[in-house]
Amino acid sequence: MWTALAEAGVGASLQHYNPVVDEAVRREWGIAGNWQLRAQMPFGSNEAAIGEKSYMEDEARFKVFA
């Protein structure tokens, strides 16, 4: 999917949801209560060059407690 969007000149961002917004989203768009909101993917034209993505070091991102 990402490749097809990129080849068409379309940018997209997969955004996962926090359950805090579930009820407001259901009311706003009339979504059935038995559906579970997991993510959304807004998309559109790329208005500027896409920059390099930077990543945090694993040691800063993950904590292990034993």
PDB file of N, CA, C and O in Angstrom:
ATOM      1  N   MET A   1       0.820  -1.186   0.000  1.00  0.00           N
ATOM      2  CA  MET A   1       0.000   0.000   0.000  1.00  0.00           C
ATOM      3  C   MET A   1       0.870   1.258   0.000  1.00  0.00           C
ATOM      4  O   MET A   1       0.614   2.199  -0.751  1.00  0.00           O
ATOM      5  N   TRP A   2       1.908   1.264   0.857  1.00  0.00           N
ATOM      6  CA  TRP A   2       2.766   2.447   0.914  1.00  0.00           C
ATOM      7  C   TRP A   2       3.427   2.711  -0.437  1.00  0.00           C
ATOM      8  O   TRP A   2       3.514   3.861  -0.867  1.00  0.00           O
ATOM      9  N   THR A   3       3.892   1.662  -1.106  1.00  0.00           N
ATOM     10  CA  THR A   3       4.554   1.816  -2.393  1.00  0.00           C
ATOM     11  C   THR A   3       3.590   2.364  -3.428  1.00  0.00           C
ATOM     12  O   THR A   3       3.944   3.259  -4.195  1.00  0.00           O
ATOM     13  N   ALA A   4       2.377   1.837  -3.457  1.00  0.00           N
ATOM     14  CA  ALA A   4       1.382   2.305  -4.429  1.00  0.00           C
ATOM     15  C   ALA A   4       1.047   3.782  -4.199  1.00  0.00           C
ATOM     16  O   ALA A   4       0.938   4.543  -5.160  1.00  0.00           O
ATOM     17  N   LEU A   5       0.883   4.191  -2.947  1.00  0.00           N
ATOM     18  CA  LEU A   5       0.607   5.601  -2.651  1.00  0.00           C
ATOM     19  C   LEU A   5       1.786   6.481  -3.055  1.00  0.00           C
ATOM     20  O   LEU A   5       1.598   7.529  -3.674  1.00  0.00           O
ATOM     21  N   ALA A   6       2.993   6.058  -2.707  1.00  0.00           N
ATOM     22  CA  ALA A   6       4.184   6.844  -3.044  1.00  0.00           C
ATOM     23  C   ALA A   6       4.343   6.988  -4.552  1.00  0.00           C
ATOM     24  O   ALA A   6       4.661   8.074  -5.038  1.00  0.00           O
ATOM     25  N   GLU A   7       4.126   5.913  -5.293  1.00  0.00           N
ATOM     26  CA  GLU A   7       4.256   5.970  -6.755  1.00  0.00           C
ATOM     27  C   GLU A   7       3.215   6.896  -7.369  1.00  0.00           C
ATOM     28  O   GLU A   7       3.439   7.455  -8.443  1.00  0.00           O
ATOM     29  N   ALA A   8       2.085   7.062  -6.699  1.00  0.00           N
ATOM     30  CA  ALA A   8       1.035   7.962  -7.186  1.00  0.00           C
ATOM     31  C   ALA A   8       1.233   9.393  -6.687  1.00  0.00           C
ATOM     32  O   ALA A   8       0.417  10.269  -6.973  1.00  0.00           O
ATOM     33  N   GLY A   9       2.329   9.633  -5.933  1.00  0.00           N
ATOM     34  CA  GLY A   9       2.602  10.973  -5.421  1.00  0.00           C
ATOM     35  C   GLY A   9       1.736  11.351  -4.231  1.00  0.00           C
ATOM     36  O   GLY A   9       1.516  12.532  -3.961  1.00  0.00           O
ATOM     37  N   VAL A  10       1.248  10.350  -3.528  1.00  0.00           N
ATOM     38  CA  VAL A  10       0.372  10.580  -2.382  1.00  0.00           C
ATOM     39  C   VAL A  10       1.134  10.279  -1.102  1.00  0.00           C
ATOM     40  O   VAL A  10       1.787   9.242  -0.986  1.00  0.00           O
ATOM     41  N   GLY A  11       1.046  11.190  -0.145  1.00  0.00           N
ATOM     42  CA  GLY A  11       1.650  10.977   1.164  1.00  0.00           C
ATOM     43  C   GLY A  11       0.591  10.465   2.132  1.00  0.00           C
ATOM     44  O   GLY A  11      -0.589  10.788   1.995  1.00  0.00           O
ATOM     45  N   ALA A  12       1.012   9.669   3.108  1.00  0.00           N
ATOM     46  CA  ALA A  12       0.077   9.125   4.089  1.00  0.00           C
ATOM     47  C   ALA A  12       0.795   8.946   5.417  1.00  0.00           C
ATOM     48  O   ALA A  12       2.021   8.859   5.480  1.00  0.00           O
ATOM     49  N   SER A  13       0.001   8.895   6.465  1.00  0.00           N
ATOM     50  CA  SER A  13       0.547   8.715   7.803  1.00  0.00           C
ATOM     51  C   SER A  13      -0.388   7.792   8.578  1.00  0.00           C
ATOM     52  O   SER A  13      -1.561   8.113   8.769  1.00  0.00           O
ATOM     53  N   LEU A  14       0.119   6.666   9.016  1.00  0.00           N
ATOM     54  CA  LEU A  14      -0.685   5.739   9.815  1.00  0.00           C
ATOM     55  C   LEU A  14      -0.609   6.180  11.271  1.00  0.00           C
ATOM     56  O   LEU A  14       0.476   6.239  11.849  1.00  0.00           O
ATOM     57  N   GLN A  15      -1.757   6.488  11.861  1.00  0.00           N
ATOM     58  CA  GLN A  15      -1.805   7.016  13.221  1.00  0.00           C
ATOM     59  C   GLN A  15      -2.666   6.099  14.086  1.00  0.00           C
ATOM     60  O   GLN A  15      -3.859   5.925  13.837  1.00  0.00           O
ATOM     61  N   HIS A  16      -2.040   5.519  15.104  1.00  0.00           N
ATOM     62  CA  HIS A  16      -2.767   4.644  16.015  1.00  0.00           C
ATOM     63  C   HIS A  16      -3.474   5.476  17.072  1.00  0.00           C
ATOM     64  O   HIS A  16      -2.998   6.542  17.461  1.00  0.00           O
ATOM     65  N   TYR A  17      -4.608   4.979  17.528  1.00  0.00           N
ATOM     66  CA  TYR A  17      -5.433   5.710  18.474  1.00  0.00           C
ATOM     67  C   TYR A  17      -5.257   5.271  19.905  1.00  0.00           C
ATOM     68  O   TYR A  17      -4.934   4.119  20.194  1.00  0.00           O
ATOM     69  N   ASN A  18      -5.474   6.205  20.783  1.00  0.00           N
ATOM     70  CA  ASN A  18      -5.613   5.945  22.198  1.00  0.00           C
ATOM     71  C   ASN A  18      -7.116   5.773  22.443  1.00  0.00           C
ATOM     72  O   ASN A  18      -7.896   6.573  21.926  1.00  0.00           O
ATOM     73  N   PRO A  19      -7.553   4.780  23.198  1.00  0.00           N
ATOM     74  CA  PRO A  19      -8.987   4.529  23.399  1.00  0.00           C
ATOM     75  C   PRO A  19      -9.755   5.701  24.000  1.00  0.00           C
ATOM     76  O   PRO A  19     -10.986   5.682  24.006  1.00  0.00           O
ATOM     77  N   VAL A  20      -9.070   6.705  24.498  1.00  0.00           N
ATOM     78  CA  VAL A  20      -9.734   7.861  25.100  1.00  0.00           C
ATOM     79  C   VAL A  20     -10.681   8.546  24.111  1.00  0.00           C
ATOM     80  O   VAL A  20     -11.686   9.118  24.531  1.00  0.00           O
ATOM     81  N   VAL A  21     -10.384   8.501  22.810  1.00  0.00           N
ATOM     82  CA  VAL A  21     -11.191   9.207  21.817  1.00  0.00           C
ATOM     83  C   VAL A  21     -12.300   8.346  21.225  1.00  0.00           C
ATOM     84  O   VAL A  21     -13.109   8.848  20.445  1.00  0.00           O
ATOM     85  N   ASP A  22     -12.359   7.062  21.577  1.00  0.00           N
ATOM     86  CA  ASP A  22     -13.304   6.141  20.928  1.00  0.00           C
ATOM     87  C   ASP A  22     -14.750   6.637  20.957  1.00  0.00           C
ATOM     88  O   ASP A  22     -15.409   6.668  19.917  1.00  0.00           O
ATOM     89  N   GLU A  23     -15.241   7.018  22.107  1.00  0.00           N
ATOM     90  CA  GLU A  23     -16.655   7.397  22.225  1.00  0.00           C
ATOM     91  C   GLU A  23     -16.965   8.657  21.425  1.00  0.00           C
ATOM     92  O   GLU A  23     -18.006   8.728  20.772  1.00  0.00           O
ATOM     93  N   ALA A  24     -16.089   9.644  21.462  1.00  0.00           N
ATOM     94  CA  ALA A  24     -16.308  10.873  20.695  1.00  0.00           C
ATOM     95  C   ALA A  24     -16.322  10.588  19.191  1.00  0.00           C
ATOM     96  O   ALA A  24     -17.124  11.167  18.459  1.00  0.00           O
ATOM     97  N   VAL A  25     -15.442   9.703  18.731  1.00  0.00           N
ATOM     98  CA  VAL A  25     -15.394   9.343  17.314  1.00  0.00           C
ATOM     99  C   VAL A  25     -16.670   8.599  16.923  1.00  0.00           C
ATOM    100  O   VAL A  25     -17.231   8.852  15.857  1.00  0.00           O
ATOM    101  N   ARG A  26     -17.131   7.686  17.774  1.00  0.00           N
ATOM    102  CA  ARG A  26     -18.393   6.968  17.491  1.00  0.00           C
ATOM    103  C   ARG A  26     -19.558   7.939  17.327  1.00  0.00           C
ATOM    104  O   ARG A  26     -20.351   7.821  16.392  1.00  0.00           O
ATOM    105  N   ARG A  27     -19.652   8.892  18.240  1.00  0.00           N
ATOM    106  CA  ARG A  27     -20.754   9.868  18.163  1.00  0.00           C
ATOM    107  C   ARG A  27     -20.648  10.732  16.914  1.00  0.00           C
ATOM    108  O   ARG A  27     -21.638  10.943  16.214  1.00  0.00           O
ATOM    109  N   GLU A  28     -19.450  11.230  16.633  1.00  0.00           N
ATOM    110  CA  GLU A  28     -19.253  12.153  15.503  1.00  0.00           C
ATOM    111  C   GLU A  28     -19.590  11.518  14.162  1.00  0.00           C
ATOM    112  O   GLU A  28     -20.212  12.161  13.317  1.00  0.00           O
ATOM    113  N   TRP A  29     -19.188  10.258  13.952  1.00  0.00           N
ATOM    114  CA  TRP A  29     -19.365   9.629  12.649  1.00  0.00           C
ATOM    115  C   TRP A  29     -20.345   8.470  12.652  1.00  0.00           C
ATOM    116  O   TRP A  29     -20.428   7.734  11.669  1.00  0.00           O
ATOM    117  N   GLY A  30     -21.086   8.293  13.734  1.00  0.00           N
ATOM    118  CA  GLY A  30     -22.113   7.251  13.775  1.00  0.00           C
ATOM    119  C   GLY A  30     -21.567   5.843  13.630  1.00  0.00           C
ATOM    120  O   GLY A  30     -22.154   5.023  12.924  1.00  0.00           O
ATOM    121  N   ILE A  31     -20.453   5.550  14.287  1.00  0.00           N
ATOM    122  CA  ILE A  31     -19.825   4.231  14.193  1.00  0.00           C
ATOM    123  C   ILE A  31     -20.448   3.305  15.234  1.00  0.00           C
ATOM    124  O   ILE A  31     -20.629   3.693  16.388  1.00  0.00           O
ATOM    125  N   ALA A  32     -20.769   2.096  14.829  1.00  0.00           N
ATOM    126  CA  ALA A  32     -21.399   1.123  15.724  1.00  0.00           C
ATOM    127  C   ALA A  32     -20.521   0.841  16.941  1.00  0.00           C
ATOM    128  O   ALA A  32     -19.294   0.831  16.840  1.00  0.00           O
ATOM    129  N   GLY A  33     -21.153   0.614  18.087  1.00  0.00           N
ATOM    130  CA  GLY A  33     -20.440   0.381  19.329  1.00  0.00           C
ATOM    131  C   GLY A  33     -19.624  -0.899  19.357  1.00  0.00           C
ATOM    132  O   GLY A  33     -18.700  -1.022  20.161  1.00  0.00           O
ATOM    133  N   ASN A  34     -19.950  -1.862  18.488  1.00  0.00           N
ATOM    134  CA  ASN A  34     -19.186  -3.116  18.484  1.00  0.00           C
ATOM    135  C   ASN A  34     -17.936  -3.035  17.608  1.00  0.00           C
ATOM    136  O   ASN A  34     -17.179  -4.003  17.542  1.00  0.00           O
ATOM    137  N   TRP A  35     -17.703  -1.923  16.943  1.00  0.00           N
ATOM    138  CA  TRP A  35     -16.481  -1.722  16.169  1.00  0.00           C
ATOM    139  C   TRP A  35     -15.390  -1.228  17.103  1.00  0.00           C
ATOM    140  O   TRP A  35     -15.669  -0.536  18.082  1.00  0.00           O
ATOM    141  N   GLN A  36     -14.134  -1.586  16.798  1.00  0.00           N
ATOM    142  CA  GLN A  36     -13.006  -1.102  17.582  1.00  0.00           C
ATOM    143  C   GLN A  36     -12.121  -0.225  16.709  1.00  0.00           C
ATOM    144  O   GLN A  36     -11.657  -0.639  15.647  1.00  0.00           O
ATOM    145  N   LEU A  37     -11.903   0.978  17.174  1.00  0.00           N
ATOM    146  CA  LEU A  37     -11.062   1.924  16.461  1.00  0.00           C
ATOM    147  C   LEU A  37      -9.604   1.623  16.774  1.00  0.00           C
ATOM    148  O   LEU A  37      -9.200   1.651  17.937  1.00  0.00           O
ATOM    149  N   ARG A  38      -8.812   1.336  15.748  1.00  0.00           N
ATOM    150  CA  ARG A  38      -7.400   0.998  15.936  1.00  0.00           C
ATOM    151  C   ARG A  38      -6.473   2.078  15.395  1.00  0.00           C
ATOM    152  O   ARG A  38      -5.474   2.421  16.028  1.00  0.00           O
ATOM    153  N   ALA A  39      -6.807   2.616  14.215  1.00  0.00           N
ATOM    154  CA  ALA A  39      -5.909   3.586  13.580  1.00  0.00           C
ATOM    155  C   ALA A  39      -6.653   4.346  12.489  1.00  0.00           C
ATOM    156  O   ALA A  39      -7.755   3.970  12.090  1.00  0.00           O
ATOM    157  N   GLN A  40      -6.040   5.403  12.024  1.00  0.00           N
ATOM    158  CA  GLN A  40      -6.536   6.121  10.856  1.00  0.00           C
ATOM    159  C   GLN A  40      -5.360   6.390   9.933  1.00  0.00           C
ATOM    160  O   GLN A  40      -4.207   6.389  10.362  1.00  0.00           O
ATOM    161  N   MET A  41      -5.664   6.621   8.655  1.00  0.00           N
ATOM    162  CA  MET A  41      -4.616   6.917   7.701  1.00  0.00           C
ATOM    163  C   MET A  41      -5.018   8.136   6.877  1.00  0.00           C
ATOM    164  O   MET A  41      -5.603   7.997   5.803  1.00  0.00           O
ATOM    165  N   PRO A  42      -4.701   9.345   7.385  1.00  0.00           N
ATOM    166  CA  PRO A  42      -4.937  10.525   6.551  1.00  0.00           C
ATOM    167  C   PRO A  42      -3.948  10.516   5.390  1.00  0.00           C
ATOM    168  O   PRO A  42      -2.810  10.070   5.541  1.00  0.00           O
ATOM    169  N   PHE A  43      -4.384  11.008   4.236  1.00  0.00           N
ATOM    170  CA  PHE A  43      -3.506  11.006   3.071  1.00  0.00           C
ATOM    171  C   PHE A  43      -3.798  12.222   2.213  1.00  0.00           C
ATOM    172  O   PHE A  43      -4.855  12.842   2.331  1.00  0.00           O
ATOM    173  N   GLY A  44      -2.856  12.555   1.355  1.00  0.00           N
ATOM    174  CA  GLY A  44      -3.028  13.696   0.462  1.00  0.00           C
ATOM    175  C   GLY A  44      -1.766  13.934  -0.344  1.00  0.00           C
ATOM    176  O   GLY A  44      -0.846  13.116  -0.336  1.00  0.00           O
ATOM    177  N   SER A  45      -1.731  15.067  -1.044  1.00  0.00           N
ATOM    178  CA  SER A  45      -0.581  15.358  -1.899  1.00  0.00           C
ATOM    179  C   SER A  45       0.627  15.724  -1.044  1.00  0.00           C
ATOM    180  O   SER A  45       0.488  16.254   0.058  1.00  0.00           O
ATOM    181  N   ASN A  46       1.805  15.435  -1.569  1.00  0.00           N
ATOM    182  CA  ASN A  46       3.051  15.823  -0.910  1.00  0.00           C
ATOM    183  C   ASN A  46       3.361  17.263  -1.308  1.00  0.00           C
ATOM    184  O   ASN A  46       3.661  17.535  -2.471  1.00  0.00           O
ATOM    185  N   GLU A  47       3.292  18.172  -0.363  1.00  0.00           N
ATOM    186  CA  GLU A  47       3.513  19.583  -0.654  1.00  0.00           C
ATOM    187  C   GLU A  47       4.969  19.999  -0.550  1.00  0.00           C
ATOM    188  O   GLU A  47       5.334  21.093  -0.982  1.00  0.00           O
ATOM    189  N   ALA A  48       5.803  19.144   0.016  1.00  0.00           N
ATOM    190  CA  ALA A  48       7.234  19.427   0.147  1.00  0.00           C
ATOM    191  C   ALA A  48       7.978  18.098   0.096  1.00  0.00           C
ATOM    192  O   ALA A  48       7.381  17.031   0.234  1.00  0.00           O
ATOM    193  N   ALA A  49       9.275  18.180  -0.101  1.00  0.00           N
ATOM    194  CA  ALA A  49      10.087  16.964  -0.116  1.00  0.00           C
ATOM    195  C   ALA A  49      10.002  16.274   1.239  1.00  0.00           C
ATOM    196  O   ALA A  49       9.969  16.932   2.279  1.00  0.00           O
ATOM    197  N   ILE A  50       9.967  14.968   1.221  1.00  0.00           N
ATOM    198  CA  ILE A  50       9.905  14.193   2.444  1.00  0.00           C
ATOM    199  C   ILE A  50      11.321  14.058   2.997  1.00  0.00           C
ATOM    200  O   ILE A  50      12.223  13.603   2.293  1.00  0.00           O
ATOM    201  N   GLY A  51      11.516  14.447   4.239  1.00  0.00           N
ATOM    202  CA  GLY A  51      12.829  14.406   4.866  1.00  0.00           C
ATOM    203  C   GLY A  51      13.167  13.023   5.397  1.00  0.00           C
ATOM    204  O   GLY A  51      12.310  12.144   5.487  1.00  0.00           O
ATOM    205  N   GLU A  52      14.411  12.855   5.740  1.00  0.00           N
ATOM    206  CA  GLU A  52      14.862  11.605   6.340  1.00  0.00           C
ATOM    207  C   GLU A  52      14.221  11.456   7.715  1.00  0.00           C
ATOM    208  O   GLU A  52      14.045  12.435   8.440  1.00  0.00           O
ATOM    209  N   LYS A  53      13.882  10.239   8.057  1.00  0.00           N
ATOM    210  CA  LYS A  53      13.312   9.953   9.363  1.00  0.00           C
ATOM    211  C   LYS A  53      14.439   9.593  10.320  1.00  0.00           C
ATOM    212  O   LYS A  53      15.324   8.809   9.978  1.00  0.00           O
ATOM    213  N   SER A  54      14.405  10.162  11.512  1.00  0.00           N
ATOM    214  CA  SER A  54      15.409   9.820  12.509  1.00  0.00           C
ATOM    215  C   SER A  54      14.793   8.870  13.530  1.00  0.00           C
ATOM    216  O   SER A  54      13.582   8.876  13.753  1.00  0.00           O
ATOM    217  N   TYR A  55      15.632   8.067  14.134  1.00  0.00           N
ATOM    218  CA  TYR A  55      15.175   7.076  15.098  1.00  0.00           C
ATOM    219  C   TYR A  55      15.943   7.244  16.397  1.00  0.00           C
ATOM    220  O   TYR A  55      17.122   7.598  16.404  1.00  0.00           O
ATOM    221  N   MET A  56      15.248   6.982  17.493  1.00  0.00           N
ATOM    222  CA  MET A  56      15.902   6.963  18.799  1.00  0.00           C
ATOM    223  C   MET A  56      16.702   5.676  18.926  1.00  0.00           C
ATOM    224  O   MET A  56      16.359   4.665  18.313  1.00  0.00           O
ATOM    225  N   GLU A  57      17.751   5.710  19.706  1.00  0.00           N
ATOM    226  CA  GLU A  57      18.511   4.501  20.001  1.00  0.00           C
ATOM    227  C   GLU A  57      17.619   3.543  20.795  1.00  0.00           C
ATOM    228  O   GLU A  57      16.811   3.975  21.617  1.00  0.00           O
ATOM    229  N   ASP A  58      17.773   2.249  20.546  1.00  0.00           N
ATOM    230  CA  ASP A  58      16.969   1.249  21.253  1.00  0.00           C
ATOM    231  C   ASP A  58      17.064   1.407  22.764  1.00  0.00           C
ATOM    232  O   ASP A  58      16.072   1.215  23.468  1.00  0.00           O
ATOM    233  N   GLU A  59      18.248   1.755  23.273  1.00  0.00           N
ATOM    234  CA  GLU A  59      18.437   1.884  24.713  1.00  0.00           C
ATOM    235  C   GLU A  59      17.558   2.987  25.306  1.00  0.00           C
ATOM    236  O   GLU A  59      17.185   2.914  26.477  1.00  0.00           O
ATOM    237  N   ALA A  60      17.226   3.993  24.520  1.00  0.00           N
ATOM    238  CA  ALA A  60      16.368   5.087  24.993  1.00  0.00           C
ATOM    239  C   ALA A  60      14.887   4.761  24.826  1.00  0.00           C
ATOM    240  O   ALA A  60      14.048   5.314  25.536  1.00  0.00           O
ATOM    241  N   ARG A  61      14.563   3.874  23.900  1.00  0.00           N
ATOM    242  CA  ARG A  61      13.169   3.553  23.593  1.00  0.00           C
ATOM    243  C   ARG A  61      12.608   2.434  24.431  1.00  0.00           C
ATOM    244  O   ARG A  61      11.422   2.441  24.763  1.00  0.00           O
ATOM    245  N   PHE A  62      13.441   1.470  24.780  1.00  0.00           N
ATOM    246  CA  PHE A  62      12.964   0.260  25.457  1.00  0.00           C
ATOM    247  C   PHE A  62      13.593   0.135  26.832  1.00  0.00           C
ATOM    248  O   PHE A  62      14.793   0.348  27.009  1.00  0.00           O
ATOM    249  N   LYS A  63      12.778  -0.206  27.778  1.00  0.00           N
ATOM    250  CA  LYS A  63      13.248  -0.456  29.150  1.00  0.00           C
ATOM    251  C   LYS A  63      12.845  -1.871  29.539  1.00  0.00           C
ATOM    252  O   LYS A  63      11.706  -2.284  29.320  1.00  0.00           O
ATOM    253  N   VAL A  64      13.771  -2.599  30.107  1.00  0.00           N
ATOM    254  CA  VAL A  64      13.499  -3.962  30.564  1.00  0.00           C
ATOM    255  C   VAL A  64      13.665  -3.989  32.081  1.00  0.00           C
ATOM    256  O   VAL A  64      14.700  -3.595  32.618  1.00  0.00           O
ATOM    257  N   PHE A  65      12.631  -4.456  32.748  1.00  0.00           N
ATOM    258  CA  PHE A  65      12.672  -4.585  34.197  1.00  0.00           C
ATOM    259  C   PHE A  65      12.538  -6.061  34.541  1.00  0.00           C
ATOM    260  O   PHE A  65      11.568  -6.714  34.156  1.00  0.00           O
ATOM    261  N   ALA A  66      13.509  -6.572  35.261  1.00  0.00           N
ATOM    262  CA  ALA A  66      13.476  -8.004  35.591  1.00  0.00           C
ATOM    263  C   ALA A  66      13.225  -8.202  37.069  1.00  0.00           C
ATOM    264  O   ALA A  66      13.163  -9.339  37.538  1.00  0.00           O
TER     265      ALA A  66
END
